[in-house]
Amino acid sequence: MKNKVICILKSSSIAYKIYYFIFNIFFKILRIFIKTDNNVILINSFGGKKYDDSPKVIFDYMKTRKKYDKYKIYWAFDNPEKFEVEGAEKIKISSFKYFIVALKAKYWITNSAIEKGLKFKNKNTIYINTWHGTPIKKMGKDAPNTAFQFKTSKYDIMYAQSKYDIDVFSKAFELPKEIFALVGLPRNDELFNVKDREIQEIRNKLKIPKNKKVILYAPTFREYNRDKNGCIIAPPISLNKWKDVLAENYVVLFRAHYEVNNVLGIKNDDFIYNVTDYTNLNELMKISDILISDYSSIMFDYSILKRPIFSYAYDYEEYKSKRGMYIDIKTELPNGICENEDELLEKIINCNFEEEKIKTEKFSKKYIQNNGEARKYIDELIV
């Protein structure tokens, strides 16, 4: 039921305007009676869907610092019962308590949004947004009509990985460049120093054969491809063909985007591992020898590891037309794009890892301008 309501709000401007008008009036009145508490922090990740990404990295860092002992920290989730959280109180997204805490909190920390498509932030609240990746597809006011945008309060601080991030986000979200912190994404800190022992431990946990290399296939979602339950994805791949060509030397980890409700045609076996529900994406990147994506920001993050990156953009013209992109991925990505699976498989078979390292490193230097210490920047924001 909840997914259907969200789909209606995202697809109908009239429904959204009614929702926005009614609830904003309610919170404007409620805000009169609630004072900001300087020692309250509210955190969520991907709008309450997850307990991960940069907000969790910041939270874990805060737990190691005595200065944060005085703060009451709340983590907000769609389904709080699914997560184990030490050091914070769990609350349910969209509950009355959630909105009370949001109105009271001095600090909001998120990688997406806090206000659920509304606009009720107190003037004393500091809105900290790490976002969830470097942009390829157009967003905010740049997004085409097919991507309906919710209205929210402006961020006070936004993390960035490069000047490119700042240029794009400041325009798309209509933010002054002064609010951006060019410190990187906290979630990527650990990718700067990956240990061989750690890689082996993760491989063992996933029961990956010692003699096999790992391919991580992580496509993004297409918001214009939906059924009654939300986004779907059906990559035009023949798993039998992939298995015939690659299974001797590789296994494939398939990771769908968190917005995808239904993945069509992907089944687990000794070659394909469906890791969509695996909670730690960084671990999957760490053990992967090759990344395959399409239009996802994961390609920027993965470039820190200086390993081969391939874009399987089978619907390039459709995606470019319906969603729009900030960069020409045909020329900008380390290997351009593959528009059919035969081309993709051929590139994998003939992959020269040393040459790919050089290409990926060049790409990374342009888009990742930080040194793996982004999590510590929170010390300058919370006093």
Secondary structure in CASP SS format (residue, H / E / C, confidence):
PFRMAT SS
TARGET T0000
AUTHOR 0000-0000-0000
METHOD secondary structure of the structure
MODEL  1
M C 1.00
K H 1.00
N H 1.00
K H 1.00
V H 1.00
I H 1.00
C H 1.00
I H 1.00
L H 1.00
K H 1.00
S H 1.00
S C 1.00
S H 1.00
I H 1.00
A H 1.00
Y H 1.00
K H 1.00
I H 1.00
Y H 1.00
Y H 1.00
F H 1.00
I H 1.00
F H 1.00
N H 1.00
I H 1.00
F H 1.00
F H 1.00
K H 1.00
I H 1.00
L H 1.00
R H 1.00
I H 1.00
F H 1.00
I C 1.00
K C 1.00
T C 1.00
D E 1.00
N E 1.00
N E 1.00
V E 1.00
I E 1.00
L E 1.00
I E 1.00
N C 1.00
S E 1.00
F H 1.00
G H 1.00
G H 1.00
K C 1.00
K E 1.00
Y C 1.00
D C 1.00
D H 1.00
S H 1.00
P H 1.00
K H 1.00
V H 1.00
I H 1.00
F H 1.00
D H 1.00
Y H 1.00
M H 1.00
K H 1.00
T C 1.00
R C 1.00
K H 1.00
K H 1.00
Y H 1.00
D C 1.00
K C 1.00
Y C 1.00
K E 1.00
I E 1.00
Y E 1.00
W E 1.00
A E 1.00
F E 1.00
D C 1.00
N C 1.00
P H 1.00
E H 1.00
K H 1.00
F C 1.00
E C 1.00
V C 1.00
E C 1.00
G C 1.00
A C 1.00
E E 1.00
K E 1.00
I E 1.00
K E 1.00
I C 1.00
S C 1.00
S C 1.00
F H 1.00
K H 1.00
Y H 1.00
F H 1.00
I H 1.00
V H 1.00
A H 1.00
L H 1.00
K H 1.00
A E 1.00
K E 1.00
Y E 1.00
W E 1.00
I E 1.00
T E 1.00
N C 1.00
S C 1.00
A C 1.00
I C 1.00
E C 1.00
K C 1.00
G C 1.00
L C 1.00
K C 1.00
F C 1.00
K C 1.00
N C 1.00
K C 1.00
N C 1.00
T C 1.00
I E 1.00
Y E 1.00
I E 1.00
N E 1.00
T C 1.00
W C 1.00
H C 1.00
G C 1.00
T C 1.00
P C 1.00
I C 1.00
K E 1.00
K C 1.00
M C 1.00
G H 1.00
K H 1.00
D H 1.00
A C 1.00
P C 1.00
N C 1.00
T C 1.00
A C 1.00
F C 1.00
Q C 1.00
F C 1.00
K C 1.00
T C 1.00
S C 1.00
K C 1.00
Y C 1.00
D C 1.00
I E 1.00
M E 1.00
Y E 1.00
A E 1.00
Q C 1.00
S C 1.00
K H 1.00
Y H 1.00
D H 1.00
I H 1.00
D H 1.00
V H 1.00
F H 1.00
S H 1.00
K H 1.00
A H 1.00
F C 1.00
E C 1.00
L C 1.00
P C 1.00
K H 1.00
E H 1.00
I H 1.00
F E 1.00
A E 1.00
L E 1.00
V C 1.00
G C 1.00
L C 1.00
P H 1.00
R H 1.00
N H 1.00
D H 1.00
E H 1.00
L H 1.00
F H 1.00
N C 1.00
V C 1.00
K C 1.00
D H 1.00
R H 1.00
E H 1.00
I H 1.00
Q H 1.00
E H 1.00
I H 1.00
R H 1.00
N H 1.00
K H 1.00
L H 1.00
K C 1.00
I C 1.00
P C 1.00
K C 1.00
N C 1.00
K C 1.00
K E 1.00
V E 1.00
I E 1.00
L E 1.00
Y E 1.00
A C 1.00
P C 1.00
T C 1.00
F C 1.00
R C 1.00
E C 1.00
Y C 1.00
N C 1.00
R E 1.00
D E 1.00
K C 1.00
N C 1.00
G E 1.00
C E 1.00
I E 1.00
I E 1.00
A C 1.00
P C 1.00
P C 1.00
I C 1.00
S C 1.00
L H 1.00
N H 1.00
K H 1.00
W H 1.00
K H 1.00
D H 1.00
V H 1.00
L H 1.00
A C 1.00
E C 1.00
N C 1.00
Y E 1.00
V E 1.00
V E 1.00
L E 1.00
F E 1.00
R C 1.00
A C 1.00
H C 1.00
Y C 1.00
E C 1.00
V E 1.00
N E 1.00
N E 1.00
V E 1.00
L C 1.00
G C 1.00
I C 1.00
K C 1.00
N C 1.00
D C 1.00
D C 1.00
F C 1.00
I E 1.00
Y E 1.00
N E 1.00
V C 1.00
T C 1.00
D C 1.00
Y C 1.00
T C 1.00
N C 1.00
L H 1.00
N H 1.00
E H 1.00
L H 1.00
M H 1.00
K H 1.00
I H 1.00
S C 1.00
D C 1.00
I E 1.00
L E 1.00
I E 1.00
S E 1.00
D C 1.00
Y C 1.00
S C 1.00
S C 1.00
I H 1.00
M H 1.00
F H 1.00
D H 1.00
Y H 1.00
S H 1.00
I H 1.00
L H 1.00
K C 1.00
R C 1.00
P C 1.00
I E 1.00
F E 1.00
S E 1.00
Y E 1.00
A C 1.00
Y C 1.00
D C 1.00
Y H 1.00
E H 1.00
E H 1.00
Y H 1.00
K H 1.00
S H 1.00
K H 1.00
R C 1.00
G C 1.00
M E 1.00
Y C 1.00
I C 1.00
D C 1.00
I H 1.00
K H 1.00
T H 1.00
E H 1.00
L C 1.00
P C 1.00
N C 1.00
G C 1.00
I C 1.00
C E 1.00
E C 1.00
N C 1.00
E H 1.00
D H 1.00
E H 1.00
L H 1.00
L H 1.00
E H 1.00
K H 1.00
I H 1.00
I H 1.00
N C 1.00
C C 1.00
N C 1.00
F H 1.00
E H 1.00
E H 1.00
E H 1.00
K H 1.00
I H 1.00
K H 1.00
T H 1.00
E H 1.00
K H 1.00
F H 1.00
S H 1.00
K H 1.00
K H 1.00
Y H 1.00
I C 1.00
Q C 1.00
N C 1.00
N C 1.00
G C 1.00
E C 1.00
A H 1.00
R H 1.00
K H 1.00
Y H 1.00
I H 1.00
D H 1.00
E H 1.00
L H 1.00
I C 1.00
V C 1.00
END
